[in-house]
Amino acid sequence: MTGNDPLAGARACRLCAGAIPDPIRPVFQADPRARILVAGQAPGRKVQASGIPFDDASGERLRDWMGVDRTVFYDPARIAILPMAFCYPGKGKSGDLPPPPICAETWRDRLLAQLPDIRLTLVIGQYAMNWHLDTPHRTLTETVRHWRDFDAATLPLPHPSPRNNIWLAKNPWFGEELLPHLRGRVESALDA
């Protein structure tokens, strides 16, 4: 796997070949100069096809939440995007399958070590929360509701998928309290 360069190794990774749908095409963005880390779940089918992280309705909503445009979002020297798994895991009964653990077990620590200037980590969804948060709450809603309990450089978020429209409607505090704070933290991290 391409020697000692973890970024090149992860881009060439084929660990899940035969276990997940083709094509095996790791989708992530990283640069040692990045100030913000978006820690997500795994690419969906559309993102797997385009090869561009969050190149879908979820990405549009996430960029809106963050208060950034596509130019800023897709600048790897500003924003790193490292999902828990780099390839589309396939379809399950009620959505996409969970990210295969082998991806995070193999690459996560090695790639995070390549990002020394991260000032803010956006932890999106339960799988990322379980990895990145020392003490996530019992449910995703409780974890996000208690966002102030975590390190100031870490913000837990629900997935920005349109599938979560009902969650967003049931939790208006998210838009009223957390999103303004998120936008301010993003602006501060990018200006640092």
KEKE-3310 file (N, C-alpha, C; in steps of 0.2 Angstrom, whole numbers, plus 5000, padded with zeros to 4 digits):
npx = (5004:5008:5020:5026:5017:5003:4991:4992:4992:4979:4971:4974:4968:4961:4955:4942:4938:4927:4919:4911:4900:4906:4911:4927:4932:4940:4934:4938:4945:4960:4973:4988:4987:4974:4961:4949:4940:4929:4921:4913:4901:4900:4903:4888:4879:4878:4889:4900:4899:4903:4915:4917:4917:4903:4895:4881:4864:4865:4877:4875:4866:4875:4885:4878:4874:4887:4890:4898:4904:4905:4918:4926:4923:4928:4941:4955:4966:4960:4948:4947:4940:4935:4928:4921:4922:4928:4922:4907:4896:4886:4868:4856:4842:4835:4841:4858:4871:4880:4897:4910:4920:4934:4940:4941:4949:4960:4965:4961:4968:4981:4979:4973:4984:4991:4986:4989:4985:4972:4958:4945:4933:4920:4909:4900:4885:4882:4892:4904:4903:4905:4918:4925:4921:4924:4915:4901:4883:4869:4860:4860:4853:4853:4867:4870:4861:4868:4879:4887:4894:4906:4923:4928:4933:4926:4912:4897:4886:4870:4867:4867:4858:4843:4835:4834:4825:4813:4819:4825:4814:4808:4817:4820:4829:4841:4843:4841:4850:4863:4867:4870:4881:4890:4892:4900:4911:4916:4920:4929:4939:4944:4949:4960)
npy = (4994:5008:5012:5023:5034:5038:5045:5043:5029:5026:5032:5022:5011:4995:4986:4982:4976:4965:4964:4975:4985:4987:5002:5000:5014:5025:5039:5054:5069:5077:5087:5092:5105:5108:5116:5113:5098:5087:5074:5061:5048:5037:5037:5040:5032:5041:5050:5041:5038:5050:5053:5064:5071:5073:5077:5080:5081:5081:5086:5099:5104:5103:5112:5124:5124:5126:5138:5140:5141:5131:5132:5135:5124:5113:5115:5107:5112:5119:5112:5096:5081:5067:5052:5039:5027:5025:5021:5018:5008:5000:4995:4994:4988:4999:5010:5016:5003:5001:5009:4999:4993:4990:5000:5012:5006:5003:5015:5027:5033:5035:5044:5055:5059:5065:5077:5090:5103:5105:5114:5113:5100:5092:5081:5069:5060:5044:5034:5040:5048:5038:5035:5047:5054:5055:5052:5049:5052:5042:5042:5048:5060:5065:5066:5077:5087:5090:5097:5106:5100:5094:5095:5112:5112:5102:5097:5089:5083:5079:5069:5077:5073:5073:5063:5066:5076:5075:5073:5086:5094:5091:5095:5109:5117:5114:5122:5134:5136:5128:5129:5143:5144:5135:5140:5152:5146:5139:5150:5156:5145:5144:5156:5156)
npz = (5000:4995:5002:5015:5015:5021:5016:5002:5003:5008:4998:4988:4993:4994:5003:5005:4994:4985:4996:4997:4986:4969:4961:4970:4977:4985:4994:4999:5007:5011:5018:5025:5029:5033:5042:5047:5051:5044:5050:5045:5040:5029:5011:5001:4987:4976:4979:4979:4965:4959:4965:4974:4989:4999:4989:4986:4991:5005:5007:5002:5012:5023:5020:5020:5034:5039:5034:5023:5006:4991:4986:4997:5005:4997:4997:5001:5009:5018:5023:5029:5024:5031:5031:5041:5034:5018:5006:4997:5007:5003:5001:5014:5023:5028:5023:5019:5022:5037:5040:5035:5048:5046:5038:5046:5057:5050:5044:5051:5062:5057:5047:5053:5060:5051:5050:5057:5060:5063:5069:5072:5074:5066:5070:5063:5064:5072:5071:5068:5080:5090:5088:5089:5100:5118:5127:5122:5122:5127:5115:5098:5097:5111:5112:5102:5107:5119:5116:5121:5131:5126:5121:5116:5103:5096:5088:5089:5077:5069:5055:5039:5030:5019:5024:5037:5040:5047:5060:5062:5061:5073:5083:5085:5092:5088:5076:5081:5092:5090:5077:5074:5083:5077:5064:5068:5074:5064:5055:5064:5065:5052:5050:5058)
capx = (5000:5011:5025:5025:5013:4996:4986:4993:4990:4972:4968:4974:4966:4957:4954:4935:4936:4923:4914:4906:4899:4910:4919:4931:4935:4940:4932:4940:4949:4964:4979:4991:4986:4967:4959:4943:4939:4923:4921:4907:4900:4903:4900:4883:4880:4880:4896:4904:4900:4906:4921:4918:4914:4897:4892:4874:4859:4868:4883:4872:4864:4881:4888:4873:4875:4893:4891:4903:4902:4908:4925:4929:4922:4932:4948:4958:4970:4955:4944:4948:4934:4937:4922:4923:4924:4930:4919:4900:4896:4880:4861:4853:4835:4832:4846:4864:4874:4885:4903:4914:4925:4941:4943:4943:4954:4967:4967:4959:4973:4986:4977:4972:4991:4993:4982:4991:4982:4964:4955:4938:4931:4913:4908:4893:4882:4883:4898:4909:4903:4908:4925:4929:4919:4926:4909:4894:4877:4865:4857:4863:4849:4856:4874:4870:4858:4873:4885:4892:4898:4912:4928:4926:4935:4923:4905:4893:4880:4866:4869:4863:4854:4836:4831:4833:4820:4809:4823:4827:4808:4807:4822:4821:4834:4847:4844:4841:4856:4869:4869:4874:4888:4894:4895:4905:4917:4919:4923:4935:4944:4946:4953:4966)
capy = (5000:5014:5014:5026:5039:5036:5048:5039:5022:5026:5033:5016:5005:4990:4981:4980:4973:4959:4964:4980:4986:4991:5002:5002:5021:5029:5046:5058:5075:5079:5091:5094:5112:5109:5118:5109:5091:5084:5067:5058:5041:5034:5040:5037:5030:5047:5052:5036:5039:5056:5054:5070:5070:5077:5080:5078:5085:5081:5091:5106:5106:5104:5118:5129:5124:5128:5145:5141:5139:5125:5134:5134:5117:5108:5117:5103:5116:5122:5108:5089:5077:5060:5048:5033:5022:5029:5019:5016:5001:4996:4997:4990:4988:5005:5015:5013:4999:5005:5009:4994:4995:4989:5006:5016:5003:5003:5022:5033:5036:5036:5050:5060:5061:5069:5084:5093:5110:5105:5118:5111:5094:5091:5074:5069:5054:5040:5030:5045:5050:5033:5035:5053:5057:5050:5050:5051:5051:5036:5042:5054:5066:5067:5069:5083:5091:5091:5098:5110:5095:5092:5100:5117:5111:5097:5098:5083:5085:5074:5068:5082:5070:5074:5058:5068:5082:5074:5075:5093:5098:5089:5098:5116:5120:5113:5127:5140:5137:5125:5132:5150:5143:5131:5145:5156:5141:5138:5156:5157:5140:5146:5163:5155)
capz = (5000:4993:5007:5021:5014:5023:5011:4996:5004:5009:4991:4984:4997:4991:5008:5005:4987:4986:5002:4996:4979:4965:4961:4976:4975:4991:4993:5005:5005:5016:5017:5031:5031:5034:5049:5050:5050:5044:5051:5043:5040:5023:5005:4998:4980:4972:4980:4976:4958:4957:4968:4977:4996:5000:4982:4986:4995:5012:5006:5001:5019:5027:5018:5023:5041:5041:5032:5018:4999:4988:4985:5003:5007:4993:4997:5006:5013:5023:5026:5027:5024:5032:5033:5044:5028:5012:5000:4998:5009:5000:5003:5019:5024:5029:5021:5018:5027:5041:5037:5037:5053:5044:5036:5052:5060:5046:5042:5054:5067:5053:5043:5058:5062:5045:5050:5063:5061:5064:5075:5073:5071:5065:5071:5060:5064:5077:5070:5070:5087:5094:5087:5091:5107:5123:5131:5118:5126:5125:5109:5094:5099:5117:5111:5099:5112:5124:5112:5125:5136:5123:5119:5111:5096:5093:5088:5086:5072:5065:5047:5036:5025:5019:5028:5044:5040:5053:5066:5062:5063:5080:5087:5083:5096:5084:5071:5085:5096:5088:5070:5074:5086:5072:5059:5071:5075:5057:5053:5068:5063:5045:5050:5063)
cpx = (5004:5016:5023:5020:5005:4991:4986:4990:4982:4968:4969:4971:4961:4955:4947:4933:4933:4918:4909:4905:4904:4907:4921:4934:4935:4939:4933:4944:4953:4970:4982:4989:4979:4966:4953:4943:4932:4923:4914:4906:4903:4900:4893:4884:4882:4887:4901:4905:4904:4913:4923:4914:4908:4894:4885:4870:4862:4873:4880:4870:4870:4884:4884:4874:4881:4894:4896:4900:4906:4916:4929:4929:4927:4939:4951:4963:4966:4951:4945:4941:4936:4931:4925:4925:4924:4926:4911:4899:4890:4873:4859:4845:4832:4837:4853:4867:4879:4892:4907:4920:4933:4944:4945:4949:4961:4969:4966:4965:4979:4985:4976:4979:4994:4990:4983:4988:4975:4962:4948:4936:4923:4912:4900:4891:4885:4890:4904:4909:4906:4915:4928:4927:4921:4920:4902:4889:4874:4863:4861:4859:4852:4863:4874:4867:4863:4879:4890:4896:4905:4917:4926:4928:4932:4915:4901:4887:4876:4869:4864:4859:4846:4832:4830:4829:4816:4813:4824:4820:4806:4812:4824:4827:4841:4848:4845:4848:4863:4871:4873:4881:4892:4896:4900:4911:4920:4923:4930:4941:4947:4951:4959:4972)
cpy = (5006:5016:5018:5032:5037:5039:5044:5032:5022:5027:5027:5010:5001:4985:4978:4977:4966:4959:4970:4981:4989:4997:5003:5009:5025:5036:5050:5064:5076:5082:5093:5101:5113:5111:5115:5102:5089:5077:5064:5051:5037:5037:5036:5035:5035:5049:5047:5036:5045:5057:5060:5070:5075:5080:5078:5082:5086:5086:5098:5108:5107:5110:5124:5129:5127:5136:5145:5139:5133:5126:5133:5127:5112:5111:5113:5106:5119:5117:5101:5086:5069:5056:5042:5027:5026:5027:5017:5009:4997:4998:4992:4990:4994:5011:5012:5008:5003:5004:5003:4996:4994:4996:5011:5013:5003:5010:5027:5037:5038:5043:5056:5063:5065:5076:5088:5100:5111:5109:5116:5105:5093:5084:5072:5061:5049:5036:5034:5047:5045:5033:5041:5056:5052:5048:5052:5049:5044:5036:5048:5060:5069:5070:5076:5088:5094:5093:5103:5106:5093:5097:5105:5116:5105:5098:5092:5086:5079:5074:5073:5080:5072:5069:5061:5074:5081:5076:5082:5097:5096:5092:5105:5120:5119:5119:5134:5142:5134:5128:5138:5149:5140:5136:5150:5152:5140:5144:5157:5152:5142:5152:5162:5155)
cpz = (5000:4999:5013:5021:5015:5018:5005:4997:5005:5002:4987:4987:4993:4996:5008:4998:4988:4991:5001:4988:4976:4963:4968:4974:4981:4990:5000:5003:5012:5014:5024:5034:5033:5041:5052:5047:5050:5044:5050:5043:5035:5017:5003:4990:4976:4973:4978:4969:4956:4960:4972:4984:4996:4994:4981:4990:5002:5012:5006:5008:5023:5026:5021:5030:5043:5039:5027:5011:4997:4987:4991:5005:5003:4993:5003:5010:5019:5027:5024:5028:5025:5035:5037:5040:5022:5005:5002:5001:5007:5003:5008:5018:5024:5028:5019:5023:5031:5038:5040:5042:5051:5041:5041:5056:5057:5045:5046:5058:5062:5049:5047:5060:5057:5045:5057:5065:5062:5070:5077:5070:5071:5065:5069:5060:5070:5076:5071:5077:5091:5093:5090:5097:5112:5127:5127:5123:5123:5117:5105:5096:5106:5116:5108:5104:5117:5121:5116:5130:5133:5122:5115:5104:5093:5094:5085:5082:5070:5058:5044:5030:5025:5023:5035:5045:5046:5060:5067:5064:5071:5085:5085:5086:5092:5079:5075:5089:5093:5082:5070:5078:5081:5067:5062:5072:5069:5055:5057:5066:5057:5045:5055:5059)
residu = (MET:THR:GLY:ASN:ASP:PRO:LEU:ALA:GLY:ALA:ARG:ALA:CYS:ARG:LEU:CYS:ALA:GLY:ALA:ILE:PRO:ASP:PRO:ILE:ARG:PRO:VAL:PHE:GLN:ALA:ASP:PRO:ARG:ALA:ARG:ILE:LEU:VAL:ALA:GLY:GLN:ALA:PRO:GLY:ARG:LYS:VAL:GLN:ALA:SER:GLY:ILE:PRO:PHE:ASP:ASP:ALA:SER:GLY:GLU:ARG:LEU:ARG:ASP:TRP:MET:GLY:VAL:ASP:ARG:THR:VAL:PHE:TYR:ASP:PRO:ALA:ARG:ILE:ALA:ILE:LEU:PRO:MET:ALA:PHE:CYS:TYR:PRO:GLY:LYS:GLY:LYS:SER:GLY:ASP:LEU:PRO:PRO:PRO:PRO:ILE:CYS:ALA:GLU:THR:TRP:ARG:ASP:ARG:LEU:LEU:ALA:GLN:LEU:PRO:ASP:ILE:ARG:LEU:THR:LEU:VAL:ILE:GLY:GLN:TYR:ALA:MET:ASN:TRP:HIS:LEU:ASP:THR:PRO:HIS:ARG:THR:LEU:THR:GLU:THR:VAL:ARG:HIS:TRP:ARG:ASP:PHE:ASP:ALA:ALA:THR:LEU:PRO:LEU:PRO:HIS:PRO:SER:PRO:ARG:ASN:ASN:ILE:TRP:LEU:ALA:LYS:ASN:PRO:TRP:PHE:GLY:GLU:GLU:LEU:LEU:PRO:HIS:LEU:ARG:GLY:ARG:VAL:GLU:SER:ALA:LEU:ASP:ALA)
# end
